């Protein structure tokens, strides 16, 4: 067994990632709903961080927001459910994944499940409330589940460019 492969810790690591990400995501969305819905945006650190309640019917940056409701729900609930189930099965059967890949995929799963919970309980909508930026340069509005998915995706991207010796490969 290689040092970056820890099959005996897979289940506890996954449970911690899933419970903490999904729990934090749902708790912050609940707080955002109670304190931000119908209120003006809250600004912090010279407007670098802005908390502003928004319901997102689309995906990343509201992509797909203009699709017909039934089709949108099929994609964002049905297809997402299949993807999360497939990712769960993959994580369960691929016992030799390096721990960094396993953590990245578990983070993507946690974020996907967090947003799926929203879609199932909010008529296909996701609660977003975090916006970052400087002046007119701002991110879209997002949530903790989006942070987990982004972390996992960036980690996988980094790992795909990293050579076996630990150094980044030349393109």
C-alpha positions in Angstrom: 0.0 0.0 0.0 1.3 3.4 -0.9 1.5 6.2 1.7 -1.2 8.2 -0.1 -3.7 5.4 0.0 -5.5 4.7 3.2 -8.4 2.2 2.5 -9.1 1.8 6.3 -9.8 5.5 6.7 -12.0 5.9 3.5 -15.3 5.6 5.2 -14.6 7.8 8.2 -13.0 10.5 6.0 -16.0 10.4 3.7 -18.5 10.6 6.6 -16.6 13.6 8.1 -16.5 15.4 4.7 -20.1 14.7 3.9 -21.4 15.5 7.4 -19.4 18.7 7.8 -20.0 20.1 4.3 -23.7 19.2 4.0 -24.3 20.2 7.6 -22.5 23.6 7.3 -24.2 24.2 3.9 -27.7 23.5 5.2 -27.1 25.5 8.5 -25.8 28.5 6.6 -28.7 28.4 4.1 -31.1 28.3 7.0 -29.5 31.3 8.7 -29.4 33.2 5.4 -33.1 32.5 4.9 -34.0 33.8 8.4 -31.7 36.8 8.4 -31.3 37.9 4.7 -34.5 37.0 2.9 -36.3 40.3 2.2 -33.5 42.4 3.7 -30.9 44.6 1.9 -27.5 43.0 1.3 -25.1 43.0 4.3 -21.6 44.3 3.4 -18.3 43.5 5.1 -14.6 44.4 4.7 -15.3 47.4 2.5 -17.8 45.5 0.4 -15.4 42.7 -0.4 -17.8 40.2 1.2 -21.5 40.8 0.5 -24.3 38.6 2.0 -27.4 38.8 -0.2 -30.2 36.2 -0.3 -31.0 34.8 -3.7 -32.9 31.8 -5.1 -31.2 30.2 -8.1 -33.2 28.1 -10.4 -30.2 27.4 -12.7 -26.8 25.9 -12.2 -23.4 27.7 -11.9 -23.9 31.4 -12.5 -27.7 30.7 -13.2 -26.8 28.6 -16.2 -30.0 27.0 -17.4 -32.2 29.4 -15.6 -34.2 30.2 -18.8 -35.0 26.5 -19.6 -38.6 25.3 -19.3 -39.4 24.4 -15.6 -40.0 20.7 -16.2 -36.8 20.2 -18.2 -34.8 22.3 -15.7 -36.1 20.1 -12.8 -35.3 17.0 -14.7 -31.7 18.1 -15.3 -31.0 19.7 -11.9 -32.8 17.1 -9.8 -33.0 13.9 -11.9 -29.6 14.1 -13.6 -27.9 15.5 -10.5 -29.3 12.6 -8.5 -27.9 10.1 -11.0 -24.5 11.8 -10.9 -24.4 11.8 -7.1 -25.4 8.1 -7.0 -22.8 7.2 -9.6 -20.1 9.2 -7.7 -21.1 7.4 -4.5 -20.8 4.0 -6.1 -17.5 5.0 -7.7 -16.1 6.1 -4.3 -17.3 2.8 -2.7 -15.7 0.5 -5.3 -12.5 2.3 -6.2 -10.5 1.3 -3.2 -7.1 2.3 -4.6 -7.8 6.0 -5.1 -5.1 8.2 -3.7 -6.4 10.0 -0.6 -6.2 13.4 -2.2 -8.4 12.3 -5.1 -10.8 10.6 -2.7 -11.1 13.8 -0.6 -11.7 15.9 -3.8 -14.4 13.6 -5.1 -16.0 13.4 -1.6 -16.1 17.2 -1.5 -17.8 17.3 -4.9 -20.3 14.7 -3.7 -21.0 16.7 -0.5 -21.6 19.9 -2.4 -23.8 18.2 -5.0 -25.9 16.6 -2.2 -26.1 19.9 -0.4 -27.6 21.7 -3.4 -29.7 18.6 -4.3 -31.3 18.9 -0.9 -32.3 22.5 -1.7 -33.7 21.6 -5.0 -35.8 18.8 -3.5 -37.1 21.0 -0.7 -37.4 24.4 -2.5 -39.3 23.5 -5.6 -36.2 23.1 -7.7 -34.4 26.2 -6.3 -31.1 26.6 -4.5 -30.4 29.2 -1.8 -27.4 31.3 -2.6 -26.1 34.2 -0.4 -22.4 34.8 -0.6 -20.9 37.3 -3.1 -17.2 38.4 -3.2 -15.5 41.1 -5.1 -13.7 44.4 -5.4 -15.7 47.3 -6.8 -17.5 46.3 -10.0 -15.5 43.0 -10.2 -17.7 40.5 -8.4 -18.3 36.8 -8.3 -21.8 35.3 -8.8 -23.8 34.6 -5.7 -23.0 31.2 -4.3 -23.2 29.0 -1.1 -21.1 26.6 1.0 -22.1 23.6 -1.3 -20.7 25.5 -4.2 -17.4 26.1 -2.3 -17.1 22.3 -1.7 -17.7 21.5 -5.4 -15.2 24.2 -6.5 -12.6 23.0 -4.0 -13.0 19.4 -5.2 -12.8 20.4 -8.9 -9.8 22.6 -8.4 -8.0 19.9 -6.4 -8.7 17.3 -9.2 -7.5 19.8 -11.8 -4.3 20.4 -9.8 -3.7 16.7 -9.3 -4.2 15.9 -13.0 -1.3 18.3 -13.8 0.9 16.9 -11.1 3.4 14.3 -12.0 4.2 11.1 -10.0 7.2 12.9 -8.5 5.0 15.6 -7.0 6.1 18.3 -9.4 3.8 20.0 -11.9 4.2 18.5 -15.4 5.3 20.8 -18.3 2.5 21.2 -20.8 
